[in-house]
Amino acid sequence: MGAAAVPLMVASTALNSYGAYKKGQDQQTADNYNAGQTEASGQIAALNQDKNTSLMVSRARAVAAASGGSATDDTVSNIMARIAGEGQYRADTDRYQGASQGQALRYHGQQAEKAGELNAIGTLIGGSAKAYSMYSKYGGSTPGGKDGYSMPNGESVPS
């Protein structure tokens, strides 16, 4: 290994750092997309529940009328109110679940983005230290030579 390895190490560090950063960005994008899909699924489930509730209330009204009862009878009104209440509860639950799962996915995406940024910084720091060590060992001297700077061949840089 020689001085030629130093530029390769710098390039590798830069690519690895960008890869870590990009991975975090891509995970956030994917999580945001999935959050939108989850929220939409919750809304669709709630709409379907509203439709089913409406059909059940209508069916209860038809059965009551067919049996000779009236939609205004207390018993029939109570049954329809309970059906409507249960349907509303289930629809609200579907909306809530979609929203809360979507929020969790968005949070996960934000954390993935931050993790990608921190991994990128860590990779840059670690790679820079290794590159400096390689440069010092094979390609040059450490700062603080005669004038504080030196060429890779060891000659001092004139002031």
DOBA-588758 format. One record per residue: x, y, z of N, C-alpha, C in turn. Coordinates in steps of 0.1 Angstrom, whole numbers, plus 5000, padded with zeros to 4 digits. Layout:
<recs>
+------+------+------+------+------+------+------+------+------+
!  nxx !  nyy !  nzz ! caxx ! cayy ! cazz !  cxx !  cyy !  czz !
+------+------+------+------+------+------+------+------+------+
!    X !    Y !    Z !    X !    Y !    Z !    X !    Y !    Z !
...
+------+------+------+------+------+------+------+------+------+
</recs>
This chain:
<recs>
+------+------+------+------+------+------+------+------+------+
!  nxx !  nyy !  nzz ! caxx ! cayy ! cazz !  cxx !  cyy !  czz !
+------+------+------+------+------+------+------+------+------+
! 5008 ! 4988 ! 5000 ! 5000 ! 5000 ! 5000 ! 5009 ! 5012 ! 5000 !
! 5005 ! 5022 ! 4993 ! 5013 ! 5034 ! 4993 ! 5005 ! 5047 ! 4992 !
! 5011 ! 5057 ! 4988 ! 5005 ! 5070 ! 4987 ! 4992 ! 5070 ! 4978 !
! 4992 ! 5062 ! 4968 ! 4981 ! 5061 ! 4959 ! 4968 ! 5056 ! 4966 !
! 4969 ! 5050 ! 4977 ! 4958 ! 5045 ! 4985 ! 4950 ! 5056 ! 4992 !
! 4957 ! 5067 ! 4995 ! 4951 ! 5078 ! 5002 ! 4939 ! 5084 ! 4994 !
! 4941 ! 5088 ! 4981 ! 4930 ! 5093 ! 4973 ! 4918 ! 5083 ! 4972 !
! 4922 ! 5071 ! 4971 ! 4911 ! 5061 ! 4970 ! 4903 ! 5060 ! 4983 !
! 4910 ! 5061 ! 4994 ! 4904 ! 5061 ! 5007 ! 4895 ! 5073 ! 5009 !
! 4899 ! 5084 ! 5004 ! 4891 ! 5097 ! 5005 ! 4879 ! 5095 ! 4996 !
! 4880 ! 5090 ! 4984 ! 4869 ! 5088 ! 4975 ! 4859 ! 5078 ! 4981 !
! 4864 ! 5067 ! 4987 ! 4856 ! 5057 ! 4993 ! 4848 ! 5063 ! 5005 !
! 4855 ! 5071 ! 5013 ! 4848 ! 5077 ! 5024 ! 4837 ! 5086 ! 5020 !
! 4840 ! 5094 ! 5009 ! 4829 ! 5103 ! 5004 ! 4817 ! 5095 ! 4999 !
! 4820 ! 5085 ! 4991 ! 4809 ! 5077 ! 4986 ! 4801 ! 5070 ! 4997 !
! 4808 ! 5064 ! 5007 ! 4801 ! 5057 ! 5018 ! 4793 ! 5067 ! 5026 !
! 4798 ! 5079 ! 5028 ! 4791 ! 5090 ! 5035 ! 4778 ! 5094 ! 5028 !
! 4780 ! 5096 ! 5015 ! 4768 ! 5100 ! 5007 ! 4758 ! 5088 ! 5007 !
! 4762 ! 5076 ! 5006 ! 4753 ! 5064 ! 5007 ! 4745 ! 5064 ! 5020 !
! 4752 ! 5067 ! 5031 ! 4745 ! 5067 ! 5044 ! 4734 ! 5078 ! 5044 !
! 4738 ! 5089 ! 5039 ! 4729 ! 5101 ! 5039 ! 4717 ! 5098 ! 5030 !
! 4720 ! 5092 ! 5018 ! 4709 ! 5089 ! 5008 ! 4700 ! 5078 ! 5013 !
! 4705 ! 5069 ! 5020 ! 4697 ! 5058 ! 5026 ! 4687 ! 5064 ! 5036 !
! 4691 ! 5073 ! 5044 ! 4682 ! 5080 ! 5053 ! 4671 ! 5088 ! 5046 !
! 4675 ! 5095 ! 5036 ! 4666 ! 5103 ! 5028 ! 4655 ! 5093 ! 5021 !
! 4660 ! 5083 ! 5015 ! 4651 ! 5073 ! 5008 ! 4642 ! 5066 ! 5018 !
! 4647 ! 5063 ! 5030 ! 4638 ! 5057 ! 5040 ! 4627 ! 5067 ! 5044 !
! 4630 ! 5079 ! 5045 ! 4620 ! 5089 ! 5049 ! 4610 ! 5091 ! 5038 !
! 4614 ! 5091 ! 5025 ! 4605 ! 5092 ! 5014 ! 4595 ! 5080 ! 5014 !
! 4601 ! 5068 ! 5016 ! 4593 ! 5056 ! 5016 ! 4583 ! 5056 ! 5028 !
! 4587 ! 5060 ! 5039 ! 4578 ! 5061 ! 5051 ! 4567 ! 5071 ! 5049 !
! 4571 ! 5082 ! 5043 ! 4560 ! 5093 ! 5040 ! 4550 ! 5087 ! 5031 !
! 4554 ! 5080 ! 5020 ! 4545 ! 5074 ! 5011 ! 4536 ! 5064 ! 5018 !
! 4542 ! 5055 ! 5026 ! 4534 ! 5045 ! 5033 ! 4525 ! 5052 ! 5043 !
! 4529 ! 5063 ! 5049 ! 4520 ! 5070 ! 5058 ! 4507 ! 5075 ! 5051 !
! 4509 ! 5080 ! 5039 ! 4498 ! 5085 ! 5031 ! 4489 ! 5074 ! 5027 !
! 4495 ! 5063 ! 5023 ! 4486 ! 5051 ! 5020 ! 4479 ! 5046 ! 5032 !
! 4485 ! 5045 ! 5043 ! 4479 ! 5041 ! 5055 ! 4467 ! 5050 ! 5059 !
! 4469 ! 5063 ! 5059 ! 4459 ! 5072 ! 5062 ! 4447 ! 5071 ! 5052 !
! 4450 ! 5069 ! 5040 ! 4440 ! 5068 ! 5030 ! 4432 ! 5055 ! 5032 !
! 4439 ! 5044 ! 5036 ! 4432 ! 5032 ! 5039 ! 4422 ! 5033 ! 5051 !
! 4426 ! 5041 ! 5061 ! 4418 ! 5044 ! 5072 ! 4405 ! 5052 ! 5068 !
! 4407 ! 5061 ! 5059 ! 4396 ! 5069 ! 5054 ! 4386 ! 5060 ! 5046 !
! 4392 ! 5052 ! 5038 ! 4383 ! 5043 ! 5030 ! 4376 ! 5033 ! 5039 !
! 4382 ! 5028 ! 5049 ! 4376 ! 5018 ! 5058 ! 4364 ! 5026 ! 5065 !
! 4367 ! 5038 ! 5069 ! 4356 ! 5046 ! 5076 ! 4345 ! 5049 ! 5067 !
! 4347 ! 5052 ! 5054 ! 4336 ! 5054 ! 5045 ! 4328 ! 5042 ! 5042 !
! 4335 ! 5031 ! 5041 ! 4328 ! 5018 ! 5040 ! 4320 ! 5015 ! 5052 !
! 4325 ! 5018 ! 5064 ! 4317 ! 5016 ! 5076 ! 4305 ! 5025 ! 5076 !
! 4306 ! 5037 ! 5072 ! 4295 ! 5046 ! 5071 ! 4284 ! 5041 ! 5062 !
! 4289 ! 5036 ! 5051 ! 4279 ! 5030 ! 5041 ! 4272 ! 5018 ! 5047 !
! 4280 ! 5009 ! 5053 ! 4273 ! 4997 ! 5059 ! 4264 ! 5001 ! 5070 !
! 4267 ! 5011 ! 5078 ! 4258 ! 5015 ! 5089 ! 4245 ! 5021 ! 5083 !
! 4247 ! 5029 ! 5072 ! 4235 ! 5034 ! 5066 ! 4226 ! 5023 ! 5061 !
! 4232 ! 5013 ! 5055 ! 4224 ! 5002 ! 5050 ! 4217 ! 4994 ! 5061 !
! 4224 ! 4993 ! 5073 ! 4219 ! 4985 ! 5084 ! 4207 ! 4993 ! 5090 !
! 4208 ! 5006 ! 5091 ! 4197 ! 5014 ! 5096 ! 4185 ! 5014 ! 5087 !
! 4188 ! 5014 ! 5074 ! 4177 ! 5013 ! 5064 ! 4170 ! 5000 ! 5065 !
! 4178 ! 4989 ! 5067 ! 4172 ! 4976 ! 5068 ! 4164 ! 4975 ! 5081 !
! 4169 ! 4980 ! 5092 ! 4161 ! 4980 ! 5104 ! 4148 ! 4988 ! 5102 !
! 4148 ! 4999 ! 5095 ! 4136 ! 5006 ! 5093 ! 4126 ! 4998 ! 5084 !
! 4131 ! 4991 ! 5074 ! 4123 ! 4983 ! 5065 ! 4117 ! 4971 ! 5072 !
! 4125 ! 4965 ! 5081 ! 4120 ! 4953 ! 5089 ! 4109 ! 4958 ! 5098 !
! 4111 ! 4969 ! 5104 ! 4101 ! 4975 ! 5114 ! 4088 ! 4978 ! 5106 !
! 4089 ! 4984 ! 5095 ! 4077 ! 4987 ! 5087 ! 4070 ! 4975 ! 5082 !
! 4078 ! 4965 ! 5078 ! 4072 ! 4952 ! 5073 ! 4064 ! 4945 ! 5085 !
! 4069 ! 4947 ! 5097 ! 4063 ! 4939 ! 5108 ! 4051 ! 4948 ! 5114 !
! 4048 ! 4959 ! 5108 ! 4037 ! 4967 ! 5112 ! 4041 ! 4978 ! 5122 !
! 4053 ! 4979 ! 5125 ! 4058 ! 4989 ! 5134 ! 4060 ! 5002 ! 5127 !
! 4063 ! 5012 ! 5134 ! 4066 ! 5025 ! 5129 ! 4080 ! 5029 ! 5132 !
! 4086 ! 5037 ! 5123 ! 4100 ! 5041 ! 5125 ! 4101 ! 5051 ! 5137 !
! 4090 ! 5056 ! 5141 ! 4090 ! 5065 ! 5152 ! 4087 ! 5058 ! 5166 !
! 4085 ! 5045 ! 5165 ! 4083 ! 5038 ! 5178 ! 4096 ! 5039 ! 5186 !
! 4095 ! 5039 ! 5199 ! 4106 ! 5040 ! 5208 ! 4116 ! 5029 ! 5206 !
! 4111 ! 5017 ! 5205 ! 4120 ! 5005 ! 5204 ! 4127 ! 5006 ! 5190 !
! 4120 ! 5009 ! 5180 ! 4127 ! 5009 ! 5166 ! 4137 ! 5021 ! 5166 !
! 4133 ! 5032 ! 5172 ! 4142 ! 5044 ! 5172 ! 4154 ! 5040 ! 5180 !
! 4153 ! 5033 ! 5191 ! 4164 ! 5030 ! 5199 ! 4174 ! 5020 ! 5192 !
! 4168 ! 5010 ! 5185 ! 4176 ! 5001 ! 5178 ! 4184 ! 5008 ! 5167 !
! 4177 ! 5017 ! 5159 ! 4184 ! 5024 ! 5148 ! 4194 ! 5033 ! 5154 !
! 4192 ! 5039 ! 5165 ! 4202 ! 5048 ! 5172 ! 4214 ! 5040 ! 5176 !
! 4212 ! 5028 ! 5182 ! 4223 ! 5020 ! 5186 ! 4231 ! 5016 ! 5174 !
! 4224 ! 5012 ! 5163 ! 4232 ! 5008 ! 5151 ! 4240 ! 5020 ! 5146 !
! 4234 ! 5031 ! 5145 ! 4241 ! 5043 ! 5140 ! 4253 ! 5047 ! 5149 !
! 4251 ! 5046 ! 5162 ! 4261 ! 5049 ! 5172 ! 4273 ! 5039 ! 5170 !
! 4270 ! 5026 ! 5169 ! 4281 ! 5016 ! 5168 ! 4288 ! 5018 ! 5155 !
! 4281 ! 5021 ! 5144 ! 4287 ! 5024 ! 5131 ! 4296 ! 5036 ! 5131 !
! 4291 ! 5047 ! 5138 ! 4300 ! 5059 ! 5139 ! 4312 ! 5056 ! 5147 !
! 4311 ! 5048 ! 5158 ! 4322 ! 5044 ! 5166 ! 4333 ! 5037 ! 5158 !
! 4328 ! 5027 ! 5150 ! 4337 ! 5019 ! 5142 ! 4344 ! 5027 ! 5131 !
! 4336 ! 5037 ! 5125 ! 4342 ! 5045 ! 5114 ! 4352 ! 5055 ! 5121 !
! 4349 ! 5060 ! 5132 ! 4359 ! 5069 ! 5139 ! 4372 ! 5061 ! 5143 !
! 4370 ! 5049 ! 5147 ! 4381 ! 5040 ! 5151 ! 4390 ! 5038 ! 5138 !
! 4384 ! 5035 ! 5127 ! 4391 ! 5033 ! 5114 ! 4399 ! 5045 ! 5111 !
! 4393 ! 5057 ! 5112 ! 4400 ! 5070 ! 5109 ! 4412 ! 5072 ! 5118 !
! 4409 ! 5069 ! 5131 ! 4420 ! 5071 ! 5141 ! 4431 ! 5062 ! 5139 !
! 4429 ! 5049 ! 5136 ! 4439 ! 5040 ! 5134 ! 4448 ! 5044 ! 5122 !
! 4441 ! 5048 ! 5111 ! 4448 ! 5052 ! 5099 ! 4457 ! 5064 ! 5102 !
! 4451 ! 5074 ! 5109 ! 4459 ! 5086 ! 5112 ! 4471 ! 5083 ! 5121 !
! 4468 ! 5075 ! 5132 ! 4479 ! 5072 ! 5141 ! 4490 ! 5064 ! 5135 !
! 4487 ! 5054 ! 5127 ! 4497 ! 5046 ! 5120 ! 4505 ! 5055 ! 5110 !
! 4498 ! 5063 ! 5103 ! 4504 ! 5072 ! 5094 ! 4514 ! 5082 ! 5101 !
! 4510 ! 5087 ! 5113 ! 4519 ! 5095 ! 5121 ! 4531 ! 5088 ! 5126 !
! 4529 ! 5075 ! 5130 ! 4541 ! 5067 ! 5134 ! 4550 ! 5065 ! 5123 !
! 4545 ! 5062 ! 5111 ! 4554 ! 5061 ! 5099 ! 4562 ! 5073 ! 5096 !
! 4555 ! 5085 ! 5097 ! 4562 ! 5097 ! 5094 ! 4573 ! 5100 ! 5104 !
! 4570 ! 5097 ! 5117 ! 4580 ! 5099 ! 5127 ! 4592 ! 5089 ! 5124 !
! 4589 ! 5077 ! 5121 ! 4600 ! 5067 ! 5118 ! 4608 ! 5073 ! 5106 !
! 4602 ! 5079 ! 5096 ! 4609 ! 5084 ! 5085 ! 4618 ! 5096 ! 5089 !
! 4613 ! 5104 ! 5098 ! 4622 ! 5115 ! 5103 ! 4634 ! 5110 ! 5111 !
! 4632 ! 5100 ! 5119 ! 4643 ! 5094 ! 5126 ! 4653 ! 5087 ! 5117 !
! 4648 ! 5081 ! 5106 ! 4657 ! 5075 ! 5096 ! 4665 ! 5085 ! 5089 !
! 4659 ! 5097 ! 5086 ! 4666 ! 5108 ! 5080 ! 4677 ! 5113 ! 5089 !
! 4674 ! 5115 ! 5102 ! 4684 ! 5119 ! 5111 ! 4695 ! 5109 ! 5113 !
! 4692 ! 5096 ! 5114 ! 4702 ! 5086 ! 5115 ! 4711 ! 5086 ! 5103 !
! 4705 ! 5088 ! 5091 ! 4713 ! 5088 ! 5079 ! 4723 ! 5100 ! 5079 !
! 4719 ! 5111 ! 5084 ! 4728 ! 5123 ! 5085 ! 4739 ! 5120 ! 5095 !
! 4736 ! 5114 ! 5106 ! 4746 ! 5111 ! 5116 ! 4755 ! 5100 ! 5112 !
! 4750 ! 5090 ! 5105 ! 4759 ! 5080 ! 5099 ! 4769 ! 5086 ! 5088 !
! 4763 ! 5095 ! 5081 ! 4772 ! 5102 ! 5071 ! 4783 ! 5110 ! 5077 !
! 4780 ! 5117 ! 5088 ! 4790 ! 5125 ! 5095 ! 4800 ! 5116 ! 5101 !
! 4795 ! 5105 ! 5108 ! 4805 ! 5095 ! 5114 ! 4814 ! 5089 ! 5103 !
! 4808 ! 5086 ! 5092 ! 4816 ! 5080 ! 5081 ! 4827 ! 5090 ! 5077 !
! 4823 ! 5102 ! 5075 ! 4833 ! 5112 ! 5071 ! 4844 ! 5114 ! 5081 !
! 4840 ! 5114 ! 5094 ! 4851 ! 5116 ! 5104 ! 4860 ! 5104 ! 5105 !
! 4854 ! 5092 ! 5105 ! 4862 ! 5080 ! 5106 ! 4871 ! 5078 ! 5093 !
! 4866 ! 5081 ! 5082 ! 4873 ! 5080 ! 5069 ! 4884 ! 5090 ! 5069 !
! 4881 ! 5102 ! 5073 ! 4891 ! 5113 ! 5073 ! 4903 ! 5109 ! 5082 !
! 4900 ! 5104 ! 5094 ! 4911 ! 5100 ! 5103 ! 4919 ! 5089 ! 5097 !
! 4913 ! 5079 ! 5090 ! 4921 ! 5068 ! 5084 ! 4929 ! 5074 ! 5072 !
! 4923 ! 5083 ! 5065 ! 4930 ! 5089 ! 5053 ! 4942 ! 5097 ! 5058 !
! 4941 ! 5104 ! 5069 ! 4952 ! 5112 ! 5074 ! 4963 ! 5103 ! 5079 !
! 4959 ! 5092 ! 5086 ! 4968 ! 5082 ! 5091 ! 4976 ! 5076 ! 5079 !
! 4969 ! 5073 ! 5069 ! 4976 ! 5067 ! 5057 ! 4985 ! 5077 ! 5051 !
! 4981 ! 5089 ! 5050 ! 4989 ! 5100 ! 5044 ! 5001 ! 5102 ! 5052 !
! 5000 ! 5102 ! 5065 ! 5011 ! 5104 ! 5074 ! 5021 ! 5093 ! 5072 !
! 5016 ! 5081 ! 5071 ! 5024 ! 5069 ! 5071 ! 5031 ! 5067 ! 5057 !
! 5024 ! 5069 ! 5046 ! 5029 ! 5066 ! 5033 ! 5032 ! 5078 ! 5024 !
! 5025 ! 5089 ! 5027 ! 5026 ! 5100 ! 5016 ! 5031 ! 5113 ! 5021 !
! 5033 ! 5115 ! 5033 ! 5038 ! 5128 ! 5037 ! 5041 ! 5129 ! 5051 !
! 5042 ! 5141 ! 5056 ! 5046 ! 5142 ! 5071 ! 5034 ! 5149 ! 5077 !
! 5034 ! 5149 ! 5090 ! 5024 ! 5155 ! 5098 ! 5026 ! 5170 ! 5098 !
! 5015 ! 5178 ! 5100 ! 5017 ! 5192 ! 5101 ! 5027 ! 5196 ! 5112 !
! 5034 ! 5206 ! 5110 ! 5044 ! 5210 ! 5121 ! 5058 ! 5208 ! 5117 !
! 5060 ! 5205 ! 5104 ! 5074 ! 5204 ! 5099 ! 5081 ! 5218 ! 5100 !
! 5091 ! 5219 ! 5092 ! 5099 ! 5232 ! 5093 ! 5090 ! 5244 ! 5092 !
! 5082 ! 5245 ! 5082 ! 5073 ! 5257 ! 5080 ! 5058 ! 5253 ! 5084 !
! 5056 ! 5241 ! 5089 ! 5043 ! 5237 ! 5092 ! 5036 ! 5229 ! 5080 !
! 5042 ! 5229 ! 5068 ! 5037 ! 5222 ! 5057 ! 5048 ! 5215 ! 5049 !
! 5044 ! 5204 ! 5043 ! 5054 ! 5197 ! 5035 ! 5048 ! 5190 ! 5024 !
! 5055 ! 5187 ! 5013 ! 5051 ! 5180 ! 5001 ! 5050 ! 5165 ! 5004 !
! 5043 ! 5157 ! 4996 ! 5042 ! 5143 ! 4998 ! 5056 ! 5136 ! 4998 !
! 5066 ! 5142 ! 4990 ! 5079 ! 5136 ! 4990 ! 5087 ! 5141 ! 5001 !
! 5082 ! 5148 ! 5011 ! 5089 ! 5152 ! 5023 ! 5096 ! 5165 ! 5022 !
! 5096 ! 5172 ! 5011 ! 5103 ! 5185 ! 5009 ! 5094 ! 5195 ! 5016 !
! 5100 ! 5205 ! 5022 ! 5092 ! 5216 ! 5028 ! 5087 ! 5225 ! 5018 !
! 5075 ! 5231 ! 5020 ! 5069 ! 5241 ! 5011 ! 5075 ! 5254 ! 5015 !
! 5081 ! 5262 ! 5006 ! 5086 ! 5275 ! 5009 ! 5075 ! 5285 ! 5013 !
! 5078 ! 5294 ! 5023 ! 5069 ! 5303 ! 5027 ! 5067 ! 5315 ! 5017 !
+------+------+------+------+------+------+------+------+------+
</recs>
